Amino acid sequence: MSLEEKLEKWRRLEEEAREIRRKQADWKFIDSQPPRLRAALRLYVEMGDIRLASKVAGMGVEEFRELLRRARVPVVV
C-alpha cells in the first residue's frame, strides 16, 4: 500500500469517527455548558484530540472524559 493510499485510508477513518461523534453527541447538553467547556467539547467532536480539548477545558484528561460521558460523546479511536 502506497503512502497516498495509507493517508487516504486514515482520512476516511478520521471522517467516520467525526461523524460518529457528531451523531451521538447530546448537543443540548453541549450547548448548555459554559463557553470554555462548550468550545472544548466541540473541539473534541471535530478533531478527536482529547488532550488538547481537556487543556482548553482546563481539566485533566480523566475529568474531561467524564464530561464527554455526560455529553454522550463517544471516544472513538
PQR file with spaces between the fields and no chain letter, atoms N, CA, C, O and H, PARSE charges and radii, in Angstrom:
ATOM       1  N    MET     1       0.853   -1.174    0.000 -0.4000 1.5000
ATOM       2  CA   MET     1       0.000    0.000    0.000 -0.0000 2.0000
ATOM       3  C    MET     1       0.900    1.239    0.000  0.5500 1.7000
ATOM       4  O    MET     1       1.824    1.350    0.806 -0.5500 1.4000
ATOM       5  N    SER     2       0.615    2.162   -0.913 -0.4000 1.5000
ATOM       6  CA   SER     2       1.433    3.367   -1.030 -0.0000 2.0000
ATOM       7  C    SER     2       1.113    4.345    0.102  0.5500 1.7000
ATOM       8  O    SER     2       0.109    4.206    0.801 -0.5500 1.4000
ATOM       9  H    SER     2      -0.136    2.072   -1.567  0.4000 1.0000
ATOM      10  N    LEU     3       1.978    5.321    0.260 -0.4000 1.5000
ATOM      11  CA   LEU     3       1.779    6.343    1.280 -0.0000 2.0000
ATOM      12  C    LEU     3       0.474    7.100    1.030  0.5500 1.7000
ATOM      13  O    LEU     3      -0.268    7.393    1.968 -0.5500 1.4000
ATOM      14  H    LEU     3       2.793    5.434   -0.309  0.4000 1.0000
ATOM      15  N    GLU     4       0.200    7.413   -0.230 -0.4000 1.5000
ATOM      16  CA   GLU     4      -1.041    8.125   -0.565 -0.0000 2.0000
ATOM      17  C    GLU     4      -2.267    7.300   -0.186  0.5500 1.7000
ATOM      18  O    GLU     4      -3.250    7.844    0.317 -0.5500 1.4000
ATOM      19  H    GLU     4       0.803    7.176   -0.991  0.4000 1.0000
ATOM      20  N    GLU     5      -2.215    6.009   -0.422 -0.4000 1.5000
ATOM      21  CA   GLU     5      -3.335    5.132   -0.064 -0.0000 2.0000
ATOM      22  C    GLU     5      -3.514    5.066    1.451  0.5500 1.7000
ATOM      23  O    GLU     5      -4.637    5.073    1.957 -0.5500 1.4000
ATOM      24  H    GLU     5      -1.417    5.567   -0.831  0.4000 1.0000
ATOM      25  N    LYS     6      -2.399    5.000    2.160 -0.4000 1.5000
ATOM      26  CA   LYS     6      -2.467    4.974    3.627 -0.0000 2.0000
ATOM      27  C    LYS     6      -3.053    6.274    4.162  0.5500 1.7000
ATOM      28  O    LYS     6      -3.881    6.258    5.073 -0.5500 1.4000
ATOM      29  H    LYS     6      -1.488    4.994    1.749  0.4000 1.0000
ATOM      30  N    LEU     7      -2.626    7.397    3.598 -0.4000 1.5000
ATOM      31  CA   LEU     7      -3.160    8.691    4.028 -0.0000 2.0000
ATOM      32  C    LEU     7      -4.651    8.804    3.730  0.5500 1.7000
ATOM      33  O    LEU     7      -5.410    9.326    4.545 -0.5500 1.4000
ATOM      34  H    LEU     7      -1.953    7.410    2.858  0.4000 1.0000
ATOM      35  N    GLU     8      -5.065    8.326    2.586 -0.4000 1.5000
ATOM      36  CA   GLU     8      -6.485    8.375    2.234 -0.0000 2.0000
ATOM      37  C    GLU     8      -7.305    7.486    3.167  0.5500 1.7000
ATOM      38  O    GLU     8      -8.404    7.860    3.575 -0.5500 1.4000
ATOM      39  H    GLU     8      -4.448    7.901    1.923  0.4000 1.0000
ATOM      40  N    LYS     9      -6.780    6.325    3.498 -0.4000 1.5000
ATOM      41  CA   LYS     9      -7.471    5.432    4.434 -0.0000 2.0000
ATOM      42  C    LYS     9      -7.591    6.104    5.804  0.5500 1.7000
ATOM      43  O    LYS     9      -8.642    6.041    6.442 -0.5500 1.4000
ATOM      44  H    LYS     9      -5.887    6.021    3.166  0.4000 1.0000
ATOM      45  N    TRP    10      -6.503    6.750    6.255 -0.4000 1.5000
ATOM      46  CA   TRP    10      -6.512    7.445    7.531 -0.0000 2.0000
ATOM      47  C    TRP    10      -7.548    8.569    7.517  0.5500 1.7000
ATOM      48  O    TRP    10      -8.279    8.744    8.492 -0.5500 1.4000
ATOM      49  H    TRP    10      -5.649    6.801    5.737  0.4000 1.0000
ATOM      50  N    ARG    11      -7.617    9.334    6.422 -0.4000 1.5000
ATOM      51  CA   ARG    11      -8.596   10.420    6.305 -0.0000 2.0000
ATOM      52  C    ARG    11     -10.025    9.893    6.380  0.5500 1.7000
ATOM      53  O    ARG    11     -10.880   10.496    7.029 -0.5500 1.4000
ATOM      54  H    ARG    11      -7.022    9.192    5.630  0.4000 1.0000
ATOM      55  N    ARG    12     -10.282    8.773    5.718 -0.4000 1.5000
ATOM      56  CA   ARG    12     -11.631    8.173    5.761 -0.0000 2.0000
ATOM      57  C    ARG    12     -11.987    7.742    7.175  0.5500 1.7000
ATOM      58  O    ARG    12     -13.104    7.974    7.636 -0.5500 1.4000
ATOM      59  H    ARG    12      -9.588    8.283    5.191  0.4000 1.0000
ATOM      60  N    LEU    13     -11.043    7.116    7.862 -0.4000 1.5000
ATOM      61  CA   LEU    13     -11.292    6.679    9.238 -0.0000 2.0000
ATOM      62  C    LEU    13     -11.542    7.866   10.161  0.5500 1.7000
ATOM      63  O    LEU    13     -12.427    7.809   11.014 -0.5500 1.4000
ATOM      64  H    LEU    13     -10.135    6.927    7.488  0.4000 1.0000
ATOM      65  N    GLU    14     -10.774    8.938   10.001 -0.4000 1.5000
ATOM      66  CA   GLU    14     -10.972   10.150   10.797 -0.0000 2.0000
ATOM      67  C    GLU    14     -12.350   10.739   10.550  0.5500 1.7000
ATOM      68  O    GLU    14     -13.022   11.141   11.499 -0.5500 1.4000
ATOM      69  H    GLU    14     -10.054    8.985    9.308  0.4000 1.0000
ATOM      70  N    GLU    15     -12.783   10.801    9.309 -0.4000 1.5000
ATOM      71  CA   GLU    15     -14.095   11.353    8.988 -0.0000 2.0000
ATOM      72  C    GLU    15     -15.211   10.467    9.551  0.5500 1.7000
ATOM      73  O    GLU    15     -16.214   10.982   10.046 -0.5500 1.4000
ATOM      74  H    GLU    15     -12.237   10.474    8.538  0.4000 1.0000
ATOM      75  N    GLU    16     -15.049    9.160    9.483 -0.4000 1.5000
ATOM      76  CA   GLU    16     -16.044    8.249   10.063 -0.0000 2.0000
ATOM      77  C    GLU    16     -16.152    8.471   11.575  0.5500 1.7000
ATOM      78  O    GLU    16     -17.254    8.525   12.122 -0.5500 1.4000
ATOM      79  H    GLU    16     -14.234    8.742    9.081  0.4000 1.0000
ATOM      80  N    ALA    17     -15.007    8.598   12.241 -0.4000 1.5000
ATOM      81  CA   ALA    17     -15.011    8.832   13.693 -0.0000 2.0000
ATOM      82  C    ALA    17     -15.689   10.162   14.017  0.5500 1.7000
ATOM      83  O    ALA    17     -16.468   10.248   14.967 -0.5500 1.4000
ATOM      84  H    ALA    17     -14.112    8.554   11.797  0.4000 1.0000
ATOM      85  N    ARG    18     -15.394   11.199   13.229 -0.4000 1.5000
ATOM      86  CA   ARG    18     -16.006   12.515   13.437 -0.0000 2.0000
ATOM      87  C    ARG    18     -17.522   12.425   13.292  0.5500 1.7000
ATOM      88  O    ARG    18     -18.259   12.993   14.098 -0.5500 1.4000
ATOM      89  H    ARG    18     -14.762   11.130   12.457  0.4000 1.0000
ATOM      90  N    GLU    19     -17.983   11.722   12.277 -0.4000 1.5000
ATOM      91  CA   GLU    19     -19.426   11.572   12.054 -0.0000 2.0000
ATOM      92  C    GLU    19     -20.096   10.837   13.217  0.5500 1.7000
ATOM      93  O    GLU    19     -21.195   11.202   13.635 -0.5500 1.4000
ATOM      94  H    GLU    19     -17.384   11.260   11.622  0.4000 1.0000
ATOM      95  N    ILE    20     -19.441    9.815   13.731 -0.4000 1.5000
ATOM      96  CA   ILE    20     -19.986    9.081   14.880 -0.0000 2.0000
ATOM      97  C    ILE    20     -20.098   10.010   16.080  0.5500 1.7000
ATOM      98  O    ILE    20     -21.123   10.030   16.762 -0.5500 1.4000
ATOM      99  H    ILE    20     -18.549    9.518   13.392  0.4000 1.0000
ATOM     100  N    ARG    21     -19.035   10.786   16.340 -0.4000 1.5000
ATOM     101  CA   ARG    21     -19.076   11.730   17.470 -0.0000 2.0000
ATOM     102  C    ARG    21     -20.178   12.759   17.282  0.5500 1.7000
ATOM     103  O    ARG    21     -20.902   13.069   18.229 -0.5500 1.4000
ATOM     104  H    ARG    21     -18.202   10.770   15.787  0.4000 1.0000
ATOM     105  N    ARG    22     -20.316   13.289   16.079 -0.4000 1.5000
ATOM     106  CA   ARG    22     -21.350   14.296   15.801 -0.0000 2.0000
ATOM     107  C    ARG    22     -22.753   13.745   16.015  0.5500 1.7000
ATOM     108  O    ARG    22     -23.593   14.396   16.637 -0.5500 1.4000
ATOM     109  H    ARG    22     -19.729   13.037   15.310  0.4000 1.0000
ATOM     110  N    LYS    23     -23.003   12.558   15.506 -0.4000 1.5000
ATOM     111  CA   LYS    23     -24.345   11.975   15.569 -0.0000 2.0000
ATOM     112  C    LYS    23     -24.744   11.583   16.988  0.5500 1.7000
ATOM     113  O    LYS    23     -25.906   11.731   17.365 -0.5500 1.4000
ATOM     114  H    LYS    23     -22.321   12.030   15.001  0.4000 1.0000
ATOM     115  N    GLN    24     -23.802   11.088   17.772 -0.4000 1.5000
ATOM     116  CA   GLN    24     -24.150   10.572   19.093 -0.0000 2.0000
ATOM     117  C    GLN    24     -24.097   11.624   20.196  0.5500 1.7000
ATOM     118  O    GLN    24     -24.604   11.394   21.294 -0.5500 1.4000
ATOM     119  H    GLN    24     -22.857   10.967   17.466  0.4000 1.0000
ATOM     120  N    ALA    25     -23.491   12.769   19.916 -0.4000 1.5000
ATOM     121  CA   ALA    25     -23.349   13.809   20.936 -0.0000 2.0000
ATOM     122  C    ALA    25     -24.707   14.365   21.346  0.5500 1.7000
ATOM     123  O    ALA    25     -25.628   14.467   20.536 -0.5500 1.4000
ATOM     124  H    ALA    25     -23.080   12.955   19.024  0.4000 1.0000
ATOM     125  N    ASP    26     -24.807   14.719   22.616 -0.4000 1.5000
ATOM     126  CA   ASP    26     -26.002   15.372   23.153 -0.0000 2.0000
ATOM     127  C    ASP    26     -25.786   16.883   22.997  0.5500 1.7000
ATOM     128  O    ASP    26     -25.225   17.536   23.877 -0.5500 1.4000
ATOM     129  H    ASP    26     -24.059   14.636   23.274  0.4000 1.0000
ATOM     130  N    TRP    27     -26.241   17.419   21.865 -0.4000 1.5000
ATOM     131  CA   TRP    27     -25.977   18.820   21.541 -0.0000 2.0000
ATOM     132  C    TRP    27     -26.684   19.779   22.480  0.5500 1.7000
ATOM     133  O    TRP    27     -26.193   20.885   22.705 -0.5500 1.4000
ATOM     134  H    TRP    27     -26.696   16.888   21.150  0.4000 1.0000
ATOM     135  N    LYS    28     -27.809   19.394   23.030 -0.4000 1.5000
ATOM     136  CA   LYS    28     -28.484   20.264   24.004 -0.0000 2.0000
ATOM     137  C    LYS    28     -27.609   20.415   25.245  0.5500 1.7000
ATOM     138  O    LYS    28     -27.461   21.515   25.777 -0.5500 1.4000
ATOM     139  H    LYS    28     -28.208   18.496   22.848  0.4000 1.0000
ATOM     140  N    PHE    29     -27.030   19.305   25.703 -0.4000 1.5000
ATOM     141  CA   PHE    29     -26.131   19.354   26.857 -0.0000 2.0000
ATOM     142  C    PHE    29     -24.901   20.203   26.526  0.5500 1.7000
ATOM     143  O    PHE    29     -24.507   21.063   27.313 -0.5500 1.4000
ATOM     144  H    PHE    29     -27.150   18.412   25.271  0.4000 1.0000
ATOM     145  N    ILE    30     -24.302   19.961   25.371 -0.4000 1.5000
ATOM     146  CA   ILE    30     -23.093   20.695   24.970 -0.0000 2.0000
ATOM     147  C    ILE    30     -23.381   22.195   24.918  0.5500 1.7000
ATOM     148  O    ILE    30     -22.612   22.999   25.445 -0.5500 1.4000
ATOM     149  H    ILE    30     -24.622   19.263   24.731  0.4000 1.0000
ATOM     150  N    ASP    31     -24.491   22.565   24.281 -0.4000 1.5000
ATOM     151  CA   ASP    31     -24.819   23.987   24.141 -0.0000 2.0000
ATOM     152  C    ASP    31     -25.187   24.648   25.467  0.5500 1.7000
ATOM     153  O    ASP    31     -25.170   25.874   25.570 -0.5500 1.4000
ATOM     154  H    ASP    31     -25.116   21.912   23.853  0.4000 1.0000
ATOM     155  N    SER    32     -25.519   23.848   26.482 -0.4000 1.5000
ATOM     156  CA   SER    32     -25.874   24.413   27.789 -0.0000 2.0000
ATOM     157  C    SER    32     -24.646   24.655   28.672  0.5500 1.7000
ATOM     158  O    SER    32     -24.771   25.213   29.762 -0.5500 1.4000
ATOM     159  H    SER    32     -25.533   22.852   26.399  0.4000 1.0000
ATOM     160  N    GLN    33     -23.478   24.247   28.217 -0.4000 1.5000
ATOM     161  CA   GLN    33     -22.267   24.385   29.014 -0.0000 2.0000
ATOM     162  C    GLN    33     -21.697   25.799   28.918  0.5500 1.7000
ATOM     163  O    GLN    33     -21.978   26.524   27.964 -0.5500 1.4000
ATOM     164  H    GLN    33     -23.376   23.794   27.331  0.4000 1.0000
ATOM     165  N    PRO    34     -20.892   26.187   29.918 -0.5600 1.5000
ATOM     166  CA   PRO    34     -20.203   27.490   29.843  0.2800 2.0000
ATOM     167  C    PRO    34     -19.327   27.536   28.587  0.5500 1.7000
ATOM     168  O    PRO    34     -18.924   26.491   28.077 -0.5500 1.4000
ATOM     169  N    PRO    35     -19.033   28.734   28.089 -0.5600 1.5000
ATOM     170  CA   PRO    35     -18.306   28.864   26.813  0.2800 2.0000
ATOM     171  C    PRO    35     -17.028   28.030   26.691  0.5500 1.7000
ATOM     172  O    PRO    35     -16.786   27.418   25.651 -0.5500 1.4000
ATOM     173  N    ARG    36     -16.223   28.002   27.731 -0.4000 1.5000
ATOM     174  CA   ARG    36     -14.955   27.262   27.665 -0.0000 2.0000
ATOM     175  C    ARG    36     -15.189   25.753   27.500  0.5500 1.7000
ATOM     176  O    ARG    36     -14.532   25.108   26.683 -0.5500 1.4000
ATOM     177  H    ARG    36     -16.419   28.499   28.576  0.4000 1.0000
ATOM     178  N    LEU    37     -16.117   25.199   28.272 -0.4000 1.5000
ATOM     179  CA   LEU    37     -16.413   23.767   28.166 -0.0000 2.0000
ATOM     180  C    LEU    37     -17.099   23.447   26.841  0.5500 1.7000
ATOM     181  O    LEU    37     -16.806   22.431   26.211 -0.5500 1.4000
ATOM     182  H    LEU    37     -16.651   25.722   28.936  0.4000 1.0000
ATOM     183  N    ARG    38     -18.003   24.313   26.428 -0.4000 1.5000
ATOM     184  CA   ARG    38     -18.684   24.124   25.142 -0.0000 2.0000
ATOM     185  C    ARG    38     -17.661   24.091   24.005  0.5500 1.7000
ATOM     186  O    ARG    38     -17.731   23.235   23.123 -0.5500 1.4000
ATOM     187  H    ARG    38     -18.241   25.139   26.939  0.4000 1.0000
ATOM     188  N    ALA    39     -16.712   25.032   24.032 -0.4000 1.5000
ATOM     189  CA   ALA    39     -15.675   25.078   22.997 -0.0000 2.0000
ATOM     190  C    ALA    39     -14.824   23.813   23.023  0.5500 1.7000
ATOM     191  O    ALA    39     -14.486   23.268   21.972 -0.5500 1.4000
ATOM     192  H    ALA    39     -16.656   25.727   24.748  0.4000 1.0000
ATOM     193  N    ALA    40     -14.479   23.348   24.215 -0.4000 1.5000
ATOM     194  CA   ALA    40     -13.650   22.142   24.337 -0.0000 2.0000
ATOM     195  C    ALA    40     -14.400   20.912   23.823  0.5500 1.7000
ATOM     196  O    ALA    40     -13.820   20.075   23.131 -0.5500 1.4000
ATOM     197  H    ALA    40     -14.753   23.790   25.069  0.4000 1.0000
ATOM     198  N    LEU    41     -15.674   20.804   24.157 -0.4000 1.5000
ATOM     199  CA   LEU    41     -16.465   19.670   23.679 -0.0000 2.0000
ATOM     200  C    LEU    41     -16.581   19.688   22.157  0.5500 1.7000
ATOM     201  O    LEU    41     -16.431   18.655   21.504 -0.5500 1.4000
ATOM     202  H    LEU    41     -16.145   21.484   24.719  0.4000 1.0000
ATOM     203  N    ARG    42     -16.846   20.855   21.603 -0.4000 1.5000
ATOM     204  CA   ARG    42     -16.948   20.961   20.133 -0.0000 2.0000
ATOM     205  C    ARG    42     -15.609   20.647   19.468  0.5500 1.7000
ATOM     206  O    ARG    42     -15.562   19.992   18.427 -0.5500 1.4000
ATOM     207  H    ARG    42     -16.968   21.694   22.133  0.4000 1.0000
ATOM     208  N    LEU    43     -14.530   21.117   20.074 -0.4000 1.5000
ATOM     209  CA   LEU    43     -13.194   20.822   19.552 -0.0000 2.0000
ATOM     210  C    LEU    43     -12.965   19.315   19.524  0.5500 1.7000
ATOM     211  O    LEU    43     -12.458   18.777   18.539 -0.5500 1.4000
ATOM     212  H    LEU    43     -14.567   21.649   20.920  0.4000 1.0000
ATOM     213  N    TYR    44     -13.340   18.637   20.605 -0.4000 1.5000
ATOM     214  CA   TYR    44     -13.153   17.189   20.639 -0.0000 2.0000
ATOM     215  C    TYR    44     -14.013   16.497   19.580  0.5500 1.7000
ATOM     216  O    TYR    44     -13.543   15.586   18.900 -0.5500 1.4000
ATOM     217  H    TYR    44     -13.753   19.074   21.404  0.4000 1.0000
ATOM     218  N    VAL    45     -15.257   16.920   19.440 -0.4000 1.5000
ATOM     219  CA   VAL    45     -16.145   16.300   18.444 -0.0000 2.0000
ATOM     220  C    VAL    45     -15.528   16.423   17.054  0.5500 1.7000
ATOM     221  O    VAL    45     -15.539   15.461   16.285 -0.5500 1.4000
ATOM     222  H    VAL    45     -15.640   17.660   19.993  0.4000 1.0000
ATOM     223  N    GLU    46     -14.999   17.578   16.730 -0.4000 1.5000
ATOM     224  CA   GLU    46     -14.462   17.809   15.390 -0.0000 2.0000
ATOM     225  C    GLU    46     -13.076   17.217   15.167  0.5500 1.7000
ATOM     226  O    GLU    46     -12.788   16.709   14.084 -0.5500 1.4000
ATOM     227  H    GLU    46     -14.990   18.360   17.354  0.4000 1.0000
ATOM     228  N    MET    47     -12.219   17.277   16.176 -0.4000 1.5000
ATOM     229  CA   MET    47     -10.830   16.855   15.980 -0.0000 2.0000
ATOM     230  C    MET    47     -10.469   15.527   16.621  0.5500 1.7000
ATOM     231  O    MET    47      -9.565   14.835   16.152 -0.5500 1.4000
ATOM     232  H    MET    47     -12.453   17.691   17.056  0.4000 1.0000
ATOM     233  N    GLY    48     -11.166   15.168   17.685 -0.4000 1.5000
ATOM     234  CA   GLY    48     -10.856   13.914   18.348 -0.0000 2.0000
ATOM     235  C    GLY    48      -9.598   13.954   19.207  0.5500 1.7000
ATOM     236  O    GLY    48      -9.093   12.907   19.612 -0.5500 1.4000
ATOM     237  H    GLY    48     -11.900   15.730   18.066  0.4000 1.0000
ATOM     238  N    ASP    49      -9.090   15.147   19.490 -0.4000 1.5000
ATOM     239  CA   ASP    49      -7.860   15.294   20.271 -0.0000 2.0000
ATOM     240  C    ASP    49      -8.228   15.542   21.738  0.5500 1.7000
ATOM     241  O    ASP    49      -8.493   16.678   22.134 -0.5500 1.4000
ATOM     242  H    ASP    49      -9.501   15.997   19.162  0.4000 1.0000
ATOM     243  N    ILE    50      -8.243   14.487   22.528 -0.4000 1.5000
ATOM     244  CA   ILE    50      -8.702   14.592   23.913 -0.0000 2.0000
ATOM     245  C    ILE    50      -7.744   15.408   24.776  0.5500 1.7000
ATOM     246  O    ILE    50      -8.189   16.102   25.690 -0.5500 1.4000
ATOM     247  H    ILE    50      -8.028   13.565   22.207  0.4000 1.0000
ATOM     248  N    ARG    51      -6.461   15.344   24.512 -0.4000 1.5000
ATOM     249  CA   ARG    51      -5.505   16.121   25.312 -0.0000 2.0000
ATOM     250  C    ARG    51      -5.671   17.615   25.077  0.5500 1.7000
ATOM     251  O    ARG    51      -5.701   18.397   26.028 -0.5500 1.4000
ATOM     252  H    ARG    51      -6.099   14.780   23.769  0.4000 1.0000
ATOM     253  N    LEU    52      -5.778   18.012   23.816 -0.4000 1.5000
ATOM     254  CA   LEU    52      -5.971   19.424   23.501 -0.0000 2.0000
ATOM     255  C    LEU    52      -7.311   19.916   24.051  0.5500 1.7000
ATOM     256  O    LEU    52      -7.378   20.992   24.645 -0.5500 1.4000
ATOM     257  H    LEU    52      -5.753   17.377   23.043  0.4000 1.0000
ATOM     258  N    ALA    53      -8.361   19.146   23.861 -0.4000 1.5000
ATOM     259  CA   ALA    53      -9.690   19.546   24.337 -0.0000 2.0000
ATOM     260  C    ALA    53      -9.713   19.662   25.858  0.5500 1.7000
ATOM     261  O    ALA    53     -10.336   20.579   26.393 -0.5500 1.4000
ATOM     262  H    ALA    53      -8.307   18.272   23.379  0.4000 1.0000
ATOM     263  N    SER    54      -9.046   18.750   26.562 -0.4000 1.5000
ATOM     264  CA   SER    54      -9.032   18.830   28.023 -0.0000 2.0000
ATOM     265  C    SER    54      -8.259   20.060   28.494  0.5500 1.7000
ATOM     266  O    SER    54      -8.610   20.657   29.511 -0.5500 1.4000
ATOM     267  H    SER    54      -8.540   18.005   26.128  0.4000 1.0000
ATOM     268  N    LYS    55      -7.210   20.444   27.766 -0.4000 1.5000
ATOM     269  CA   LYS    55      -6.471   21.663   28.115 -0.0000 2.0000
ATOM     270  C    LYS    55      -7.338   22.898   27.896  0.5500 1.7000
ATOM     271  O    LYS    55      -7.342   23.813   28.720 -0.5500 1.4000
ATOM     272  H    LYS    55      -6.924   19.959   26.939  0.4000 1.0000
ATOM     273  N    VAL    56      -8.069   22.922   26.792 -0.4000 1.5000
ATOM     274  CA   VAL    56      -8.973   24.050   26.529 -0.0000 2.0000
ATOM     275  C    VAL    56     -10.013   24.151   27.639  0.5500 1.7000
ATOM     276  O    VAL    56     -10.375   25.247   28.068 -0.5500 1.4000
ATOM     277  H    VAL    56      -8.065   22.179   26.123  0.4000 1.0000
ATOM     278  N    ALA    57     -10.489   22.996   28.100 -0.4000 1.5000
ATOM     279  CA   ALA    57     -11.500   22.972   29.164 -0.0000 2.0000
ATOM     280  C    ALA    57     -10.906   23.303   30.529  0.5500 1.7000
ATOM     281  O    ALA    57     -11.642   23.612   31.467 -0.5500 1.4000
ATOM     282  H    ALA    57     -10.194   22.105   27.752  0.4000 1.0000
ATOM     283  N    GLY    58      -9.578   23.241   30.647 -0.4000 1.5000
ATOM     284  CA   GLY    58      -8.939   23.473   31.943 -0.0000 2.0000
ATOM     285  C    GLY    58      -9.114   22.295   32.880  0.5500 1.7000
ATOM     286  O    GLY    58      -9.196   22.469   34.095 -0.5500 1.4000
ATOM     287  H    GLY    58      -8.981   22.990   29.885  0.4000 1.0000
ATOM     288  N    MET    59      -9.171   21.087   32.315 -0.4000 1.5000
ATOM     289  CA   MET    59      -9.396   19.862   33.092 -0.0000 2.0000
ATOM     290  C    MET    59      -8.297   18.854   32.789  0.5500 1.7000
ATOM     291  O    MET    59      -7.582   18.956   31.792 -0.5500 1.4000
ATOM     292  H    MET    59      -9.103   20.945   31.327  0.4000 1.0000
ATOM     293  N    GLY    60      -8.189   17.879   33.680 -0.4000 1.5000
ATOM     294  CA   GLY    60      -7.350   16.735   33.388 -0.0000 2.0000
ATOM     295  C    GLY    60      -8.078   15.836   32.389  0.5500 1.7000
ATOM     296  O    GLY    60      -9.286   15.970   32.190 -0.5500 1.4000
ATOM     297  H    GLY    60      -8.770   17.795   34.489  0.4000 1.0000
ATOM     298  N    VAL    61      -7.353   14.940   31.776 -0.4000 1.5000
ATOM     299  CA   VAL    61      -7.944   14.063   30.757 -0.0000 2.0000
ATOM     300  C    VAL    61      -9.076   13.212   31.344  0.5500 1.7000
ATOM     301  O    VAL    61     -10.134   13.081   30.728 -0.5500 1.4000
ATOM     302  H    VAL    61      -6.372   14.832   31.937  0.4000 1.0000
ATOM     303  N    GLU    62      -8.859   12.639   32.521 -0.4000 1.5000
ATOM     304  CA   GLU    62      -9.905   11.789   33.111 -0.0000 2.0000
ATOM     305  C    GLU    62     -11.156   12.596   33.457  0.5500 1.7000
ATOM     306  O    GLU    62     -12.275   12.121   33.262 -0.5500 1.4000
ATOM     307  H    GLU    62      -7.999   12.745   33.021  0.4000 1.0000
ATOM     308  N    GLU    63     -10.974   13.791   33.959 -0.4000 1.5000
ATOM     309  CA   GLU    63     -12.114   14.660   34.270 -0.0000 2.0000
ATOM     310  C    GLU    63     -12.857   15.025   32.981  0.5500 1.7000
ATOM     311  O    GLU    63     -14.087   15.066   32.954 -0.5500 1.4000
ATOM     312  H    GLU    63     -10.065   14.177   34.117  0.4000 1.0000
ATOM     313  N    PHE    64     -12.099   15.288   31.922 -0.4000 1.5000
ATOM     314  CA   PHE    64     -12.722   15.622   30.640 -0.0000 2.0000
ATOM     315  C    PHE    64     -13.455   14.412   30.066  0.5500 1.7000
ATOM     316  O    PHE    64     -14.514   14.559   29.457 -0.5500 1.4000
ATOM     317  H    PHE    64     -11.100   15.255   31.944  0.4000 1.0000
ATOM     318  N    ARG    65     -12.896   13.217   30.259 -0.4000 1.5000
ATOM     319  CA   ARG    65     -13.594   12.000   29.805 -0.0000 2.0000
ATOM     320  C    ARG    65     -14.961   11.877   30.467  0.5500 1.7000
ATOM     321  O    ARG    65     -15.925   11.455   29.828 -0.5500 1.4000
ATOM     322  H    ARG    65     -12.036   13.097   30.755  0.4000 1.0000
ATOM     323  N    GLU    66     -15.051   12.242   31.738 -0.4000 1.5000
ATOM     324  CA   GLU    66     -16.336   12.214   32.433 -0.0000 2.0000
ATOM     325  C    GLU    66     -17.309   13.205   31.802  0.5500 1.7000
ATOM     326  O    GLU    66     -18.491   12.902   31.643 -0.5500 1.4000
ATOM     327  H    GLU    66     -14.269   12.586   32.258  0.4000 1.0000
ATOM     328  N    LEU    67     -16.817   14.381   31.446 -0.4000 1.5000
ATOM     329  CA   LEU    67     -17.657   15.371   30.759 -0.0000 2.0000
ATOM     330  C    LEU    67     -18.125   14.821   29.408  0.5500 1.7000
ATOM     331  O    LEU    67     -19.277   15.022   29.022 -0.5500 1.4000
ATOM     332  H    LEU    67     -15.856   14.627   31.575  0.4000 1.0000
ATOM     333  N    LEU    68     -17.243   14.133   28.694 -0.4000 1.5000
ATOM     334  CA   LEU    68     -17.626   13.518   27.421 -0.0000 2.0000
ATOM     335  C    LEU    68     -18.732   12.485   27.631  0.5500 1.7000
ATOM     336  O    LEU    68     -19.662   12.397   26.830 -0.5500 1.4000
ATOM     337  H    LEU    68     -16.307   13.969   29.007  0.4000 1.0000
ATOM     338  N    ARG    69     -18.629   11.707   28.707 -0.4000 1.5000
ATOM     339  CA   ARG    69     -19.679   10.722   29.002 -0.0000 2.0000
ATOM     340  C    ARG    69     -21.013   11.411   29.245  0.5500 1.7000
ATOM     341  O    ARG    69     -22.048   10.969   28.746 -0.5500 1.4000
ATOM     342  H    ARG    69     -17.873   11.779   29.357  0.4000 1.0000
ATOM     343  N    ARG    70     -20.984   12.491   30.009 -0.4000 1.5000
ATOM     344  CA   ARG    70     -22.222   13.233   30.282 -0.0000 2.0000
ATOM     345  C    ARG    70     -22.796   13.848   29.014  0.5500 1.7000
ATOM     346  O    ARG    70     -24.011   13.992   28.879 -0.5500 1.4000
ATOM     347  H    ARG    70     -20.143   12.850   30.414  0.4000 1.0000
ATOM     348  N    ALA    71     -21.917   14.208   28.086 -0.4000 1.5000
ATOM     349  CA   ALA    71     -22.346   14.795   26.810 -0.0000 2.0000
ATOM     350  C    ALA    71     -22.661   13.715   25.771  0.5500 1.7000
ATOM     351  O    ALA    71     -23.029   14.027   24.639 -0.5500 1.4000
ATOM     352  H    ALA    71     -20.930   14.091   28.195  0.4000 1.0000
ATOM     353  N    ARG    72     -22.515   12.443   26.161 -0.4000 1.5000
ATOM     354  CA   ARG    72     -22.748   11.289   25.284 -0.0000 2.0000
ATOM     355  C    ARG    72     -21.910   11.335   24.004  0.5500 1.7000
ATOM     356  O    ARG    72     -22.358   10.922   22.935 -0.5500 1.4000
ATOM     357  H    ARG    72     -22.216   12.189   27.081  0.4000 1.0000
ATOM     358  N    VAL    73     -20.681   11.849   24.140 -0.4000 1.5000
ATOM     359  CA   VAL    73     -19.752   11.882   23.010 -0.0000 2.0000
ATOM     360  C    VAL    73     -18.857   10.650   23.127  0.5500 1.7000
ATOM     361  O    VAL    73     -18.113   10.523   24.099 -0.5500 1.4000
ATOM     362  H    VAL    73     -20.317   12.184   25.009  0.4000 1.0000
ATOM     363  N    PRO    74     -18.916    9.744   22.156 -0.5600 1.5000
ATOM     364  CA   PRO    74     -18.089    8.548   22.256  0.2800 2.0000
ATOM     365  C    PRO    74     -16.613    8.863   22.012  0.5500 1.7000
ATOM     366  O    PRO    74     -16.274    9.744   21.222 -0.5500 1.4000
ATOM     367  N    VAL    75     -15.758    8.138   22.696 -0.4000 1.5000
ATOM     368  CA   VAL    75     -14.323    8.229   22.459 -0.0000 2.0000
ATOM     369  C    VAL    75     -14.013    7.177   21.410  0.5500 1.7000
ATOM     370  O    VAL    75     -13.869    5.992   21.711 -0.5500 1.4000
ATOM     371  H    VAL    75     -16.033    7.423   23.338  0.4000 1.0000
ATOM     372  N    VAL    76     -13.916    7.639   20.169 -0.4000 1.5000
ATOM     373  CA   VAL    76     -13.706    6.744   19.028 -0.0000 2.0000
ATOM     374  C    VAL    76     -12.244    6.779   18.654  0.5500 1.7000
ATOM     375  O    VAL    76     -11.684    7.848   18.411 -0.5500 1.4000
ATOM     376  H    VAL    76     -14.033    8.601   19.924  0.4000 1.0000
ATOM     377  N    VAL    77     -11.617    5.606   18.606 -0.4000 1.5000
ATOM     378  CA   VAL    77     -10.186    5.533   18.278 -0.0000 2.0000
ATOM     379  C    VAL    77     -10.015    4.946   16.900  0.5500 1.7000
ATOM     380  O    VAL    77      -8.888    4.796   16.428 -0.5500 1.4000
ATOM     381  H    VAL    77     -12.072    4.738   18.803  0.4000 1.0000
